[in-house]
Amino acid sequence: MNKQKILKPTASNVHRAAKIIKRGGVVAFPTETVYGLGADAFNEKAVCRIFEVKKRPSFDPLIVHVASMREAVLLWSSVPDAAKVLMQKFWPGPLSIVLPKSSRVPDVVTSGLETVAVRMPAHPVALELIRKAGCPIAAPSANLFGYTSPTAALSVAEDLGDKIDAVLDGGPSTVGLESTVVKIEGGKIYLLRPGGVSVEAIEKALRLKVKRSVGKTKLESPGQMESHYAPQAPLVLMGEKSDAFIKKLQRLQNAWRKKGGQWPKIACISYSGKKAKGLFCAELVLSPKRDLYQAASRLFQGIRKLDRMRPVLMIASPFPMQNIGLAINDRLQKASAGKRGWKQFMLSFPKALIGNQT
């Protein structure tokens, strides 16, 4: 990417990026979750360009970002009390709310759905960009579709290069995972995607149980596809019995070394502790202090770092299924789907071994 397109978030550069949005361009910008790829939500041609640049399927709807609750209300045809409570409690912040859309929202934004997901980001650069652009900004993550989401401007540049008009560099994302997406329908609240706001916090705010599935076949928010957030290397989850998985790898390693073979490059993602010494070419320890929020903030950037090492395989240990740990496990589960996993790795192991002797 042309370095002149990576902009420091000065007032003049934010104004420059807003002008690009106004004239139908696309700009990557920082949020507290991940970097977004934004366009004027009311400009259908500009929104179509988001899909083209990302190579995103047209059936996967976008989230619209606003700078105020008043702006959000204009995008929905009705706003139940539960939505008002959530906005008051969690906005600005990593929570997207899905409600029936108003006639102002183009179908291309919602992939033809009668609902739209809206959120108010908690990053000052994002909020100032929306205000100066004078319009809501439709924005998915600023990366090629299906690949690991970007939490730094450099990652955006690596993925999208000169296909976009500018990148506002606001530093690393603090949350590091996409927003939680909930849908309110018929007096009930449904979780469409776990994210930066925990289910526990939502239930406490509403005094209402969050249901985990709407039971619909069409995608109603981003992040609902089975395979998503994936690195180039195949990724395998160890499951709950991670110690048994490690021992299995150690036995395989010992067997190959006895035959004079060189152990292939395998990278590991773990929560807080070191795994078996000499088993991995690299181990990403997300939080030595066992802080799930720290782990979440380091996940995507860490996966990208490991991926640049070109390992034959990545493996990840499970995370506690509480608070933001639910979202971490969701991302790892989707990142491991659709790739050749442990079984295929084992079948092709001799070939992988030969390919990693350099």
C-alpha positions in Angstrom: 0.0 0.0 0.0 1.1 3.6 -0.7 2.3 4.9 2.6 0.5 8.2 1.9 -2.7 6.3 2.3 -2.0 5.4 5.9 -3.0 8.5 7.8 -2.2 9.5 11.4 -5.5 10.4 13.1 -5.0 14.1 13.2 -8.0 16.4 12.8 -7.0 17.3 9.2 -6.6 13.6 8.3 -9.9 12.6 9.8 -11.5 15.4 7.8 -9.8 14.2 4.7 -11.0 10.6 5.3 -14.6 12.0 5.9 -14.4 13.7 2.5 -13.5 10.4 0.9 -16.5 8.8 2.5 -18.8 11.6 1.4 -17.7 11.2 -2.2 -18.3 7.5 -2.3 -14.9 6.1 -1.3 -14.0 3.4 1.2 -11.8 4.1 4.3 -10.4 1.7 6.9 -10.7 3.1 10.4 -10.0 2.0 13.9 -12.6 0.9 16.4 -12.2 -0.6 19.9 -13.1 -4.0 18.4 -11.2 -4.4 15.1 -10.5 -2.1 12.2 -13.5 -1.5 10.0 -13.8 -0.9 6.2 -16.3 1.9 5.9 -18.5 3.6 3.4 -21.6 5.8 3.4 -24.4 3.5 4.5 -26.8 5.5 2.3 -24.7 5.2 -0.9 -25.4 1.9 -2.5 -22.6 2.0 -5.0 -20.1 2.7 -2.2 -21.4 -0.1 -0.1 -21.1 -2.5 -3.1 -17.5 -1.5 -3.3 -17.0 -2.8 0.3 -18.2 -6.2 -0.8 -16.0 -6.1 -3.9 -12.8 -5.1 -2.1 -13.3 -7.7 0.7 -14.5 -10.4 -1.7 -17.4 -10.7 0.7 -20.5 -12.7 -0.4 -23.6 -10.5 -1.0 -25.7 -12.5 1.4 -23.6 -11.5 4.5 -25.1 -8.3 6.0 -23.1 -5.4 7.3 -23.2 -3.5 10.6 -23.9 0.2 10.4 -21.9 2.5 12.7 -23.3 5.7 14.2 -22.1 8.5 16.4 -25.2 8.9 18.6 -28.3 7.1 19.8 -30.5 9.6 18.0 -28.8 8.6 14.7 -29.3 4.9 15.4 -33.1 5.4 16.1 -33.5 6.8 12.6 -32.2 3.6 11.1 -34.8 1.4 12.8 -38.6 1.4 12.2 -39.3 0.8 15.9 -37.2 0.7 19.1 -38.3 -1.5 22.0 -37.5 -0.6 25.6 -34.9 -3.4 25.8 -32.9 -1.8 23.0 -33.0 1.6 24.8 -31.7 -0.1 28.0 -28.8 -1.7 26.0 -27.9 1.5 24.3 -27.8 3.4 27.6 -25.8 0.7 29.3 -23.3 -0.4 26.6 -23.0 2.5 24.0 -20.5 3.6 22.9 -19.1 0.1 23.0 -18.8 -3.3 21.4 -22.5 -4.2 21.1 -24.5 -4.3 17.9 -28.3 -4.4 18.1 -30.5 -5.9 15.3 -34.0 -4.5 14.8 -36.4 -4.0 11.9 -34.9 -1.4 9.6 -36.4 1.9 8.4 -36.9 2.7 4.7 -33.7 4.8 4.8 -31.5 1.8 4.9 -30.6 0.3 1.5 -31.1 -3.4 0.9 -27.5 -3.9 -0.1 -26.4 -3.1 3.5 -28.7 -5.7 5.0 -28.3 -8.3 2.2 -32.1 -8.0 1.6 -33.1 -8.6 5.2 -35.8 -6.5 6.9 -33.5 -5.9 9.9 -30.3 -3.9 10.3 -27.5 -4.2 12.9 -26.4 -0.9 14.4 -23.7 0.0 16.9 -21.9 3.1 18.3 -18.2 2.4 18.5 -16.1 3.5 21.5 -13.1 4.8 19.6 -12.7 8.6 19.4 -11.3 8.4 15.8 -14.3 6.3 14.6 -16.8 8.6 16.3 -15.2 11.8 14.8 -15.0 10.2 11.4 -18.8 9.4 11.5 -19.6 13.0 12.7 -17.5 14.7 10.0 -18.8 12.4 7.3 -22.3 13.4 8.3 -23.7 9.9 7.6 -23.9 6.5 9.2 -21.0 4.3 8.1 -21.5 0.7 7.0 -18.4 -1.3 7.9 -17.4 -4.9 8.2 -13.8 -5.8 9.3 -11.1 -4.4 7.1 -9.7 -7.6 5.7 -10.2 -10.1 3.0 -13.3 -12.1 3.7 -12.9 -15.2 5.8 -9.4 -14.3 7.0 -8.3 -13.2 10.4 -9.7 -9.8 11.4 -7.2 -6.8 11.6 -6.5 -5.1 14.9 -3.8 -2.8 13.6 -3.5 -0.5 10.5 -0.5 -2.5 9.2 -2.7 -5.7 9.0 -5.3 -3.7 6.9 -2.5 -2.7 4.5 -1.2 -6.2 4.2 -4.7 -7.6 3.3 -6.2 -4.8 1.2 -3.3 -2.8 -0.1 -4.2 -0.2 -2.7 -7.7 -1.5 -3.1 -9.0 1.1 -0.6 -8.7 4.9 -0.5 -7.2 5.4 3.0 -6.4 3.9 6.4 -6.7 5.9 9.6 -4.1 4.5 11.9 -5.6 4.8 15.5 -3.2 2.2 17.0 -4.1 -1.3 18.1 -7.7 -2.2 18.9 -8.2 -2.6 22.7 -11.0 -5.2 22.7 -9.5 -7.2 19.8 -12.7 -9.1 18.9 -15.7 -8.0 16.9 -18.8 -6.7 18.7 -21.5 -8.8 20.3 -24.5 -8.9 18.1 -28.0 -9.4 19.6 -31.5 -9.4 18.0 -34.6 -8.2 19.9 -37.8 -9.8 18.7 -41.1 -10.5 20.2 -40.0 -9.4 23.7 -37.0 -11.8 23.6 -33.3 -11.3 23.0 -31.2 -13.6 20.9 -27.4 -13.9 20.6 -26.3 -13.9 17.0 -22.6 -13.5 17.7 -20.6 -13.4 20.9 -18.2 -10.5 21.2 -16.9 -7.7 23.4 -19.9 -7.4 25.6 -20.6 -10.6 27.6 -23.9 -12.5 27.7 -23.7 -12.2 31.5 -23.5 -8.4 31.3 -26.5 -8.2 28.9 -28.6 -10.5 31.1 -27.8 -8.5 34.2 -28.8 -5.2 32.4 -32.1 -6.5 31.1 -32.9 -9.0 33.8 -33.7 -11.3 30.9 -32.2 -14.6 29.7 -30.4 -14.3 26.4 -31.3 -17.1 24.0 -28.4 -18.5 22.0 -30.2 -19.1 18.6 -33.0 -17.5 16.6 -33.5 -20.7 14.7 -33.4 -19.0 11.2 -31.6 -20.4 8.2 -30.5 -17.0 6.7 -27.6 -15.1 8.1 -28.9 -12.3 10.3 -25.5 -10.8 11.2 -21.8 -11.0 10.4 -19.8 -13.8 11.9 -22.5 -16.5 11.6 -20.9 -18.5 8.9 -19.4 -21.8 9.9 -15.9 -21.0 8.6 -14.5 -17.5 9.3 -11.6 -15.6 10.9 -9.2 -18.2 9.5 -5.4 -18.0 9.1 -3.7 -19.5 6.0 -2.4 -22.4 8.1 -4.9 -25.1 9.1 -5.9 -24.6 12.7 -7.0 -27.4 15.1 -8.7 -27.1 18.5 -7.4 -29.4 21.1 -10.8 -29.7 22.8 -11.3 -30.1 26.6 -8.7 -32.9 26.9 -5.7 -30.7 25.8 -3.2 -32.7 27.9 -4.1 -35.9 26.1 -3.7 -34.1 22.7 -0.2 -32.8 23.7 0.8 -36.3 24.7 -0.4 -37.7 21.4 1.8 -35.1 19.6 4.8 -36.0 21.8 4.5 -39.7 20.9 4.3 -38.8 17.2 7.3 -36.6 17.6 9.4 -39.2 19.4 8.5 -41.8 16.7 9.7 -39.5 13.9 12.9 -38.5 15.6 13.8 -42.2 16.1 13.5 -42.6 12.4 15.8 -39.6 11.8 13.1 -37.3 10.6 12.8 -33.6 11.4 9.7 -32.5 13.3 7.5 -30.2 11.2 6.7 -26.6 12.2 3.7 -26.6 14.5 2.5 -23.4 16.3 0.5 -23.3 19.4 -2.0 -20.8 20.9 -2.6 -21.2 24.6 -4.3 -19.2 27.3 -1.8 -18.8 30.1 0.8 -21.6 30.3 3.7 -23.1 28.4 3.1 -26.4 26.7 5.6 -29.2 26.0 9.1 -27.9 25.4 10.5 -28.6 21.9 7.1 -29.6 20.5 6.3 -26.2 18.8 8.2 -23.8 16.6 6.4 -21.0 18.5 3.8 -20.7 21.2 1.5 -17.7 21.6 0.6 -17.3 25.3 -2.3 -14.9 25.3 -2.4 -14.1 29.0 0.1 -15.3 31.5 -2.1 -13.7 34.2 -5.2 -15.6 33.0 -7.1 -12.4 32.0 -9.6 -13.3 29.3 -9.9 -9.7 28.2 -6.2 -9.5 27.6 -6.3 -12.8 25.8 -9.0 -11.4 23.5 -7.1 -8.3 22.7 -4.1 -10.3 21.6 -5.8 -13.1 19.7 -6.1 -12.0 16.1 -2.8 -10.1 16.0 -1.1 -13.2 17.5 -2.6 -15.6 15.0 -1.4 -13.3 12.2 2.1 -13.4 13.7 2.1 -17.2 13.9 0.7 -17.4 10.4 3.7 -15.5 8.9 6.0 -18.3 10.2 4.2 -20.6 7.7 3.6 -23.5 10.1 2.3 -26.8 8.8 -0.4 -26.7 11.5 -1.7 -24.4 14.3 -3.3 -25.8 17.4 -5.2 -24.0 20.1 -6.1 -24.9 23.6 -9.7 -24.2 24.9 -10.6 -21.1 26.8 -13.0 -20.8 29.8 -16.6 -20.5 28.5 -17.4 -17.4 30.5 -17.5 -13.6 29.7 -15.5 -12.8 26.6 -14.1 -16.4 26.7 -17.3 -17.4 24.8 -16.3 -15.1 22.0 -12.7 -16.3 21.9 -13.8 -19.9 21.6 -16.3 -18.9 18.9 -13.5 -17.3 16.8 -11.2 -20.2 17.2 -14.0 -22.7 16.3 -14.8 -20.8 13.2 -11.1 -20.3 12.3 -10.7 -24.1 12.5 -13.7 -24.9 10.3 -13.3 -25.5 6.6 -9.6 -26.3 6.8 -7.7 -29.5 6.7 -7.4 -30.5 10.3 -5.8 -33.1 12.5 -6.9 -36.2 10.6 -5.7 -34.9 7.3 -2.5 -33.6 8.9 -1.8 -37.1 10.1 -2.6 -38.6 6.6 -0.2 -36.2 4.9 2.4 -36.2 7.7 5.3 -37.7 5.8 4.9 -35.1 3.0 4.7 -32.3 5.6 7.8 -33.7 7.3 9.8 -33.6 4.1 8.5 -30.1 3.3 9.8 -28.7 6.6 13.4 -29.9 6.6 14.8 -26.7 5.5 
